[in-house]
Amino acid sequence: MFLTVQPPIKPLFYRLMPSSTFGQTALLIGILLFINQLVSYLSITHYFISPSYQQINQLISNQVNSFFLYDLDELAPEQKWQLQQTTGIRFHDEVSAVHAGLTNATYYEFMSDQISEQLGQRTDIRVNTENEYVVWIKPPKRPDLWISIPLDGANEKSLSPLTMYFIVIGALSVTGGWLFVRRLNRPLQALQQAAREVGRGQFPKPLPLDGSSEIIAVTEAFNKMSMGIKQLESDRIIMTAGISHDLRTPLTRIRLASEMLPSEQDWVKDGIEHDIDDLNCIIDQFIDYARQDQQERFEYADINELIHELVSARSIQTDHNIEMKLDNIPRIKLRKVGVKRVIENLIENAFRYGSNNVVISTSLSLKNKFIVCNIRDYGKGIEEAKIDQMFNPFTQGDQARGSSGSGLGLAIAKRIIESHGGEMRFKNHPDGGLIAGFTLPTTQNK
């Protein structure tokens, strides 16, 4: 386990906000569409639906008043029948009203208030919307009577075109917004992926100039930057190779010259050859650091198998003991030689600067979807303040662990792991010693 710095807790509003450009733009468009739909609904309700209801209520109240200009009981049956046929209005007592559908009618307070105000007395208004719109009225002048007034042309189907209008407009707006954001986000995603590859020391092909003018300008600048960095890397490799070649030639002359020393000066000869070997190793490290193993291809491999190979190769050293605690982990795409070099470097450092007993462990983090490989020794560890500096080029841990060499071993290991999308992690063990390890993602976009 490694210590991690917890980010500051953000307010709930910022935590609910999407972090991606696509999510933020989609949320903004969704909010604007919701406001647009709400304003449209309120406008239509205020300027069209509300006046229509007021006119209907006014007509209903006028009809009710006109019925009581004369006594309904004095009308002949033929006159009542003719009135019902002409207007569709029916007159019911309590029993016939229940059979005619009064129990299925719903009380509408706003209609009752408006019609009661127009009639001058409190009136009970109910509306039946099952098959057709029927308004039920209990007139204040005849509380024993119910009047049913059908509203021809007004039913729930008449509202469906307006509802469909809102649904279609909303769907088209959301689809258009999604297509717009997707087109805007696609070159940004390609730019993000390409930037990650450049950060790992890989150089993708120039990105196509697509999207808005601002995105095209950024993409063009990124392509030029990527080409410039690639050229610098090539120049660095050529320069390093040239320096190594120029250094090896005089080193070879020195070695030949040392062979000509008399036998009584063998101790001088051995010292010179030892120094030459050290210089050759340092030159090789310079070349490896510049090359970063980019020529090796990715292939599927099991890290546990690589560890077994390295441990078997070290079995001849009887004073070194390696304990393995390897969990079941999946095969992943990696550069086998590069990863083996990292593990070998960590094992060598553990024995050289830590202890003769080390523990190698692997595990799988299902939550973050990466493989963890740790090498623990039982030495004195490293000062916490100097752990991050250990991965800088030409940095040595002399004060912490008495290291020697060019200081490029961990820098090379860090570059190899980062080229896989992983991370180097060092941590002092609470019981003593150092845990040196790395993580590799289980999925690689190669």
Beta strands, then each sheet from edge to edge (+ up, - down):
strand 1: 90-92
strand 2: 106-107
strand 3: 124-128
strand 4: 134-138
strand 5: 146-150
strand 6: 299-301
strand 7: 321-326
strand 8: 332-334
strand 9: 357-365
strand 10: 370-376
strand 11: 423-428
strand 12: 434-441
sheet 1: 1+ 5- 4+ 3- 2+
sheet 2: 6+ 8-
sheet 3: 7+ 9+ 10- 12+ 11-
end
